[in-house]
Amino acid sequence: MAVKGLYAITPDSTDRDALLIKVEAALLGGVRIVQYRNKRSTLNLRQHLETASALAKLCRQYQAIFIVNDDANLALNIGADGVHLGKDDGDIASARKLLGKEAIIGVSCYDNLSRALQAQEQGANYVAFGAMFSSSTKPDAPRATLELLREGKAQLNIPIVAIGGITLHNAADVVDAGADALAVINALFDAPDIQKAAKQFSELF
């Protein structure tokens, strides 16, 4: 499964049914990858498991990749396609041992190309750079540049995901600079018409 195209990251939500409706609209619009990420909600472990399981099933229906943020054990328990690891979320080798050689493991590399090269060497399937632009989700995140994407494209052999403040107004520049996938939260899930927004992002590829 190729990491390419529109990569939807779920917004924080305690309403599973509403979240599923939004994600299905995004899938109908052309989302190829969905990451379940829930940092701030008051869901307990059982609710996280139920939400992630429902999202995994939905993604299978649309033949989209389903990734779990941070939690390799949750990814294993629900049969996700893989896990995305930040700098404090464990190492690639442990996730690989747990999830198997077919799992997709992504790594946040922020504004650091050397971290991305190291992740590639350690067996990551893709790396993510960002925040590309100012982002309300992570306002204090390190800022990556379009030049960093260009350098990454020249030196890396695995897909590059760009994240952070990406909108329909700046997305084309990010793709042109070398991003294989665009990770989007607010510009997708806060759009008046999620399916239409997803289609517009997807057409950039």
ABEGO torsion letter per residue (X at the ends): XBBBEBBBBBBBBABAAAAAAAAAAAAAAGBABBBBBBAABABBAAAAAAAAAAAAAAAAAAGBBBBBBGBAAAAAAAGBAEBBBBAAAEBAAAAAAAAEAABBBBBBAEABAAAAAAAAAAGBABBBBOBABBBAABAABBBBBAAAAAAAAAABABBBBBBEGBBAAAAAAAAAAGBABBBBBAAAAABABAAAAAAAAAAAX
